[in-house]
Amino acid sequence: MATKRMAQGFSEQVMALVKAMRSETPDCLAAGVVDLATGMLLSYETVDSHPPEVLDLLAGATLDLFQGRTVVMIEDVFKERRGVNTDQHYFQEILVNSDNLTHLFIRMNESQDVVVVAVCRKSVNVGMLFAQARRVMKEFGGI
């Protein structure tokens, strides 16, 4: 199954990843893929309709979470202290809880500038969310 998914072109793979994340992670209300290099939302699927400016803000917020100035400084300090000499980013997954929702952001290993987002009900079992999201990412060569 992973081979079939990996054989697709990039845009087809991104759309399939979003669809799989949306359908296979528990209590998932929306899923998307953000390109940190461009700050663009590449693809998304949601149960609700959202104004385009909200979706644009999601891409910008994801960029700030993973590559904001202070985050990059923290990563650099950790790398220096641990003697790590790699371009790979230190923060790979970020979980954010809001009043009603849980947001999981996962950076792809092979494409460090690509982050997958799953937005779930706050009542989601976080352990199952991580397990299922990581399984989906692994199928797509993401982790």
C-alpha positions in Angstrom: 0.0 0.0 0.0 2.8 2.4 0.8 4.5 1.7 -2.6 1.3 2.5 -4.4 1.0 5.8 -2.5 4.6 6.7 -3.1 4.4 6.1 -6.8 2.1 9.0 -7.3 3.2 12.5 -8.3 3.8 15.1 -5.6 0.4 16.9 -5.8 -1.5 13.6 -5.9 0.5 12.3 -3.0 -0.3 15.5 -1.0 -4.0 15.2 -1.7 -4.0 11.5 -0.8 -2.1 12.2 2.4 -4.7 14.8 3.4 -7.6 12.5 2.6 -5.9 9.6 4.6 -5.2 11.9 7.6 -8.7 13.2 7.6 -10.4 9.8 7.3 -8.0 7.6 9.4 -7.2 9.8 12.5 -9.8 9.7 15.3 -12.3 12.5 15.6 -10.6 14.4 12.8 -12.5 17.4 11.6 -9.9 18.8 9.2 -6.5 18.0 7.7 -4.1 19.9 5.6 -0.5 20.1 4.3 1.6 23.3 4.7 4.7 24.1 2.7 7.0 26.1 5.1 9.3 27.1 2.2 6.5 29.1 0.6 4.1 29.6 3.5 1.3 28.1 1.5 -1.4 25.6 2.3 -0.9 23.0 -0.4 -4.1 21.0 0.2 -6.8 20.6 2.9 -10.0 18.7 3.6 -12.5 19.8 6.3 -16.0 19.1 7.5 -16.8 22.8 7.7 -16.4 25.7 5.3 -13.9 28.3 6.3 -13.1 31.7 4.9 -10.0 31.7 2.7 -8.2 34.2 5.1 -8.6 31.7 8.0 -6.9 29.0 5.9 -4.1 31.4 4.9 -3.6 32.2 8.6 -3.3 28.5 9.4 -0.4 28.3 6.9 1.3 31.4 8.5 0.7 30.1 12.0 2.2 26.7 11.1 5.3 28.5 9.7 5.6 30.5 13.0 5.3 27.4 15.1 8.0 25.5 13.3 10.3 28.2 12.0 9.6 31.4 13.9 12.7 33.4 14.9 12.7 32.3 18.5 11.9 28.6 17.6 14.9 28.5 15.3 17.1 30.1 18.0 16.0 27.4 20.5 16.8 24.7 17.9 20.2 26.2 17.3 21.0 26.2 21.1 19.9 22.6 21.5 22.0 21.5 18.5 25.0 23.4 19.7 24.7 22.0 23.3 24.2 18.5 22.0 26.9 18.7 19.3 24.5 18.0 16.5 25.7 19.1 13.0 22.7 18.6 10.8 20.2 20.7 8.9 17.4 18.6 10.3 15.1 20.6 12.5 14.8 19.8 16.2 11.0 20.1 16.6 9.2 17.4 14.6 5.7 17.3 16.2 3.7 20.0 18.0 0.4 19.4 19.8 -1.8 22.5 20.4 -5.1 22.4 22.4 -7.6 25.2 22.1 -10.9 25.6 23.9 -12.7 23.1 21.6 -10.1 21.5 19.4 -6.8 19.6 19.4 -4.3 20.4 16.6 -1.5 18.1 15.7 1.3 19.4 13.5 3.8 16.8 12.1 6.9 17.7 10.1 7.7 15.2 7.3 11.1 13.6 7.7 12.0 13.5 4.1 10.7 17.0 3.3 11.5 19.1 6.4 9.6 22.0 4.9 6.3 20.1 4.7 4.0 19.9 7.7 0.9 17.9 8.0 -1.9 19.2 10.2 -4.8 17.3 11.8 -7.5 19.2 13.6 -9.6 17.0 15.9 -12.3 17.4 18.6 -10.9 18.2 22.0 -12.3 14.9 23.3 -9.9 12.9 21.1 -7.7 10.3 22.7 -4.4 12.0 22.2 -2.5 8.7 22.3 -4.6 7.3 19.5 -4.3 10.5 17.6 -0.5 10.3 17.6 -0.5 6.6 16.8 -2.9 6.9 13.8 -1.3 10.1 12.5 2.2 8.5 12.7 0.9 5.4 10.9 -0.6 7.5 8.1 2.7 9.5 7.8 4.7 6.3 7.7 2.6 5.0 4.8 3.5 8.1 2.9 7.2 8.0 3.8 6.8 11.0 6.1 8.3 9.5 9.3 
